[in-house]
Amino acid sequence: MIYWRFFFPDSAFLNAFESAIVAPLVEEPLKLLPLVFVLALIPVRKLKSLFLLGIASGLGFQMIEDIGYIRTDLPEGFDFTISRILERIISGIASHWTFSGLAVVGVYLLYRAYKGQKVGKKQGLIFLGLALGTHFLFNSPFVELETELPLAIPVVTTITLYGFYQAYRFVEKHNELMN
């Protein structure tokens, strides 16, 4: 803990960015953990299948998280709960399912690079960085900025969806990469 004080002497910074820093570093590996078990049981031969498994894992995580948030919001009243449900639906357009899709492709490409196959190391770093970076942005105080034209969430959503689209294009082009 003393190291944090050296890098971030102001505790207000840590308070503001705590969930933005911790969530990507904890949630992304946790969402990919079930895939290790699935891949041990079911042979996956196509990169697209791995990509879809990552998306499914993220979507499952997102549904469980949404139910948990809704359940904790119920005591706050009906109006508050409905507004939070709508907020979760809107943020679900580009959330955990996209982060996990990006992360699984990134981790797989880095694994291949570790095994000596030079194809995709740069893309692996980019996709994993996008997964962690966009997750950081969604949890950061930046999305709560109040301006006359609320652009923070649409900009972060656009970055996330564009990165996801690039991962999809990569998977389509290199679907046979796993063989």
N, C-alpha and C positions, 0 to 999 in steps of 0.2 A: 504494500500500500504506500510505502514511502516513495517508491518510484513514481507513482502517479502525481504526488505532490511536486516532484521535481519538474515533470513535463507540464503539468496543469496546476499551477499554484492557486488559481482561483476556483474554488469549489462550485461556484455558480455555473461555470462551464461544464463541469462533470455532471451537475444536476440536470442541466438542459440537454446534454447529449448522451446521457447514460444509456437510454434505451436504443438510441441510434447506433451506438457503438456495440453494445452487448447483443442485441437481437440478431443482427446478421451473423455474428461469430458463433452464436449458440444455435439458432434456429436452422440455418442452412445445413450444417452437418447433421443435426437431428432429423431433418426431413429426408436426407439421403441415406440415413442408417437403415431404414426398412428395405431399401433397394439392395443392400448387401445380402440380406436374407433371401429376397426374391431371386436375385441373380445366382445365388448358391443352389436354389431349387429348380429354377427354370432357365434353360440355356437361351440366351438372347443373341441372335445372329445379325441383327440389323441395328444400326445407329438410331434409326427412327423409332424402333421399339424402346430403346433405352431412353430416348428423349421423352416419349409418351409416358413411360413409367415415372420419370422425374416430374412431369407435369401432374400426373395423378397423385403422386405423393404430396406435392405442394398444395393441390386442390383439397385433398383430405385434411391436411394440416389447417388450411384456411377455414374449412367448414367447422372444424372442432374449435378453432380460435374464435370464430364468429359466434358460435353458440355460447362459449364461455363469456364473451363480452356482453352478449344480450342478456344472459342470465344475471350478471352482476349489475346490469343497468335497470332491471325490472323494479327494484325498490325505489328508484329515482322518479318513477311515475311513467304513465303511458306515453305522454308527449316526448319526453326525453328518450325513452326506449325506441320509439318509432324513428325519431331523428337519427339515433345511432345506428339503427338497422339500415336506414337509407344511406348513411355515411359508409357503412361497411360494404353495402352493395356497390356503391360507386367506386370505392377504393379497390374492390375485388376485380375490377376490369383489368388491372395490371398489378397483381400482388403476388402472393406466395406461389401460385402456379407458374408464373413467369420466372420468378427468382429461382425456383427449383429446376425448371427446364434449362435455364442458362447455366446453373451450377452443375448439373449432371453432365452436360456436354463439356463444360470446362474441365471438370475433374477427370472425365474419361480421356480427354485429349492430353492432359498433363500426365495421366497414368501411362498412356502410350509413349509419351516422350521419355518418361522415366525408364520404360522398358527398352529404350534405344531406338524407337521409331520417331524420326524427326518430323513427321507430318503433323501439323496442328499445334505445336507447342505455343506459338504466339497466339493463335486463336483460343487455345485453352485458357491462357492467362487473361485474355480479353473477356471471354465469356464468364469466367469465374469472378473477375473484377467487376463486371457489370452486375452480376447477381448480388454481390456483397455491397457494391456502391449504390445501386438503386434501392436496395433494402435499407441501407443507411439513410438515404435521402427521404424515403417514405416515413421513417421514424424520427427524423430530425425536426428541429423547430422551424426549418425553412418552409415546410408545408403549412405551417400555421401563421405565416406572415399575412397580415391583413393590409391589403392595398385596394385602391379603387377598382382596379381590374385584377381579380384573383387569378394569377397565373401560376402560382407555385405548384399546385397539384396537377394541372394540365401539362406543365412542362416536365415534371417528373414522370408522369404517366406516359408522355410521348417518348421520353428517353428510354423508359423500360420497354415499351412496345416495339420501338425501333430496334433495340438490342435483341429482343426476342425474335423479331422478324429476321434479323441477320443470322441468329442461331438456327432458325428454321431453314433458311436458305442453305446454310452450311450443311445441315443434316440431309436435306434433299439432295444436294450435290455429292455428298460423301456417305450415302446410306450404306454402302458396301464396306465401309472402313473397318468394321468389326471382324471381317473374315480374314 
